[in-house]
Amino acid sequence: MSIAEYENYQEKKSHGALTFPYTTYPCSIPLDFAKVPLHWHDEMEIIYIKKGQGIVTVDFITYEIKARDILVILPGQLHSIEQKKGQSMEYENIIFQLDMLFPRQEDLCVNEYFLPLLQRQLEIPVYLTTEWDSYEAAALCLDQADLLCGSRPPAYQLSVKAQLFQFFYILFSHSAPVQKTHTPVKSRSLDKAKLIFKYIETHYMENLTIKEMADTCGFSQSHFMKFFKTSFGTSFVSYLREYRLTVASRLLLSSSSPILTIAQETGFDNLSYFNRSFKAMFGVPPREFREGN
């Protein structure tokens, strides 16, 4: 199980059908989890806040978000979601394959708008608040798509696509060519951070060492530790432990495997250490966490 799968655990299914890859996941912080660690994926993601407040980071830019805010996350962007101290948050995680809107043949809309967006040659508004002049129109598209997916009337998929096209029409009507604010150094840093994340996602259950991670990036160990702290906001050891515990928490709820087995499957060789670490992060031992959910 990866963080992307964890993030959308509640539905316990893939992102919609292969022929209609669009799904909405209701999420709650801290009821479901306190934090979704930094990660990235190839799908488009829209985070639509329903209640409360929280914190979302996208490509190292931090947004303190509140009810009714909308964040648009492009494929490949690094992002995390976490609890704001003392606050709770309910939100919809809308995940879909952007190419579900692409026709098979050559298409002006794809060439003029979507491809430049994906190639980071075109900027669209990505943080939509109620103060934005087109907010109500954009939010209505998401609300309508939500209603359609809830009731699923005949041919509802056509109307969901229509709502997405309208949503992107609104965003593209406020688009602009990308300003070269990302220096080559920052772009390389993002690429390295994504490489690190994908390596952790694939090997978190193994005995990962700082030397192995540094070699993967072509860094010295000291440079890797400094880079990781700067990019991820925490140490490698702390992030890896949090990642493993996050996956373990989902396995506790989605499987009947013994706690020892789950600990071992997520990279913990010592059950006592796993229990202590889990309680420190979630407030209760693994067994209580499983029984209480």
N, C-alpha and C positions, 0 to 999 in steps of 0.2 A: 504493500500500500504506500502510495506517495502522498505528499502534502496536497497536491491537486485533488487526489481522490478523497483525502481527509476533509478538505475544505467543503466538499459537496457530499459529505457522508450521509446526510439525512435522507436523501432520496435513494441511496443504495443502488444507483444505476448509472449507466453512461449518460453522456450529455445528449439526451434525446435519441430518437431513432436515426439510423444511418442515413435514411432518406429525408429526415427532417431534424437535423441536429440543433435543436433549440430547447433549452430547459431552464426553468426558474426554480431556485432552491431557497426556501425560507431559512434564515439563520438568526441566531440570537447570541449576543455576547453580554455577560459571561455564562449564560445558561448552557449553551452548547460548548463553548470554549472561550478562553480569555484572549487567545491570540492565534492567528494563522501566520506562521513564520514566513519570511521572505521566500518567494518562489516565482516561477513563470511557467507559462504553457502556451500552446499554439492557438487556443481558442480566443475569441473576443469575450470580454467580460464587462458587464455593467453592474455596478454596485449602487443600489437604490435604497436609501435610508428611509425607514418607515417611522421609527421612534428612537428617541435618545441621542446619544453622542458617542463618537469613537474616533479612532485614528487610522488613517490609511496612508501608506507610503507607496509611491509609484516612481520607479527609477530614481530613488534616493530623495525625492521631493515629498515632504510630509504635509498631509492635509488633515486638519481637525474638522471632522464632519459632523453634521447635525441632521435632525429630521428633515426629510424632503430633498436633501442634497443628492446629487447623482454624479458618480465618477465613471468615466469611460476609460477602460484599460485596453490598450491595443495588444494584439498577439505579440508575444515575446517580451513584454515589459515586465520587469521585476516589480513585485508588489507584495505587501503584507497588510494584514488587518489586525488591529488589537484594541483592547479595552482602554478607554480613557479613565484615568484614576477616579474611582467613586461613581462612575457612570455606567449605565447599561445601554445596549443598542440592539434594535431589531432591524434587519435589512433583507432585501431580496438580492440574491446572487444570480444574475441572468447570464447564462453561458451559451454561446453558440458559435458554430463555424461560420466565419464571414463569407466563405465561398458558397454558402447556401443561397446567396443573393446573386451569384455570378452565372450568367448563361454559358453554354458550352462554346458558342461561336464568339468571334471577335465582337467586342461591345464597347461603345463609346463611354458609357457610365463607368465601366470598370477601368478603362484606360485613362480617363480624365480625372477620376476621383479616387476610386478604391486603391488602385495600384500605387499612385503617388502617396497615398496615406500610409500604406503598408511599407513603402520604401523610405518613409520619413522625409518625403519631399514636400508634403503638405501638412499643415497643422489645422486641427479642428478644436473647438472648445472641448475640454475633457473634464472640467470641474464645473458642474452646473448647479447654481444656487438659485433660490427664489428671486434674487435681485436681477438675474440675467433677463433681458427683455424677451427672449424666446423660451423661457423656462416652461411656462404653462403648456405651450404647444408640444414641447419635447416630452414632458412628463406624461401628457395625455396619451402619446403613442405607446409608452411603456404600460400605462394603466390599461389601455384597451387590449394590448397583447396579453396582459395578465388575465383579464376577464375571459378572453377567448380560450386561453389554455386551460382555464379553470372549468369552463362549461363545455368546451369542445363541440360546438355545433357543426353540422355538415360543412365541409370545405373551410374549416376555421384556419387551416394552414395558409391558405391564400391571403386571408386578412391579416394574419400575423406577419407575413412577409410584407404586406402593404404597409403595416405600421412601422416595420423596420426601415423600409425605404423612406417613409415620411420622416422618421427620426433622423436618418442620415442626411436627408435633404435639408433639414433644419441646421444640422451641424455643418454641412458643406457650404451652406449659404453664408456661414460666418467663418469660412476657412481662409487661410493665407499661406503663402509660400513659407517654408521653414526658414527661420532665421538661424544662422550658423552659430548658435550659442554653445553647442556641444563642441568642445575642443577635441582634437584627436586623442588627447590623454584621457578625457572623460569617456569617450566612446570605447577606448580600449579597456578602461576600468569596468564599464558595464559588461563588456564581453567576457572579461575575466571573472566577474561576479557570477554571471550566468553559467560559465563553465564550472565554477566551484559548486554552485547549487546543484547542477545536473549530476556531478560526480557524487555528491553527498546523497542525492535522491536514489542513485543506483547502488551505492555501497554502504549506506548507513548501518546495515546490519553486521558489517564486518568490523575488524579492529582497525579503524582508520587512525592514522598517525599524522602529526603535523608534517613530518618529512614526506610522507606519501602525497599529501595535499600540495605541499610546496613543489615537489617534483612535477606534479600534474600541471601546475601553472607555470613552471619554469622559473620559480622564485627561489631565493634562499629561504630558510625557515624563518629567520627574523623578519624579512620583508613580507613573507606570507602572513605572519601574525599581525603585523602592522596594517597591511592592506585589508585583511579580514575585519579587523576592529573598526577601521575607517568606513568600510563599505556596508557591513552588516550591523554595526552599532553594538556589537558584543564580541566576546572572544570566540574562537573556533570551538573550543571545548564546551562552552556554555551553549552555543547554537546547536551543536551536534547532540548534546544531551536533551535539549528542548525538542529538537526534531524527533528524536527517538521516542521520547515520552508522549509527544503528540500522536505519533502513529500507534503507540501502545494503547493509548486511551481509546482510539477508534476500534482497535482489535478486541479490546475488552468488551465492547458493546456489540460488535458484529460477529463474534465467534464464541464458541464454548470451550476454546482451548484453555488448558490450565495456565495459571498466572506465570508459573516458571517457564512454560513453553513460549508465552508471549514475550517475556523478558529476554529470553535467548534469541528469539526471532528479531528483536529490535536492537540487538547489540549489547545487551547487559549480561555479563557472565556471572555477576554476583546478585542473587535474589534480594539480599538485605539492602544492598546499595540501590537496587531498582525500587524497592518499596519506599525507602527514605526519600529518594529523588522524586518519586511520583507524588508522595504526600506533600512535599515542599512545593510542587508546582500546582497541584489540583486541590490541596487542602484536606484530602482524605486518602487513605491507603487504597491500592488497586481493588481489593475485594469490596470495600465499601462503595467505591466509585461504580463498580459493575452492578452491585445490588441496588444502588440508589438511582440508577438510570434504566 
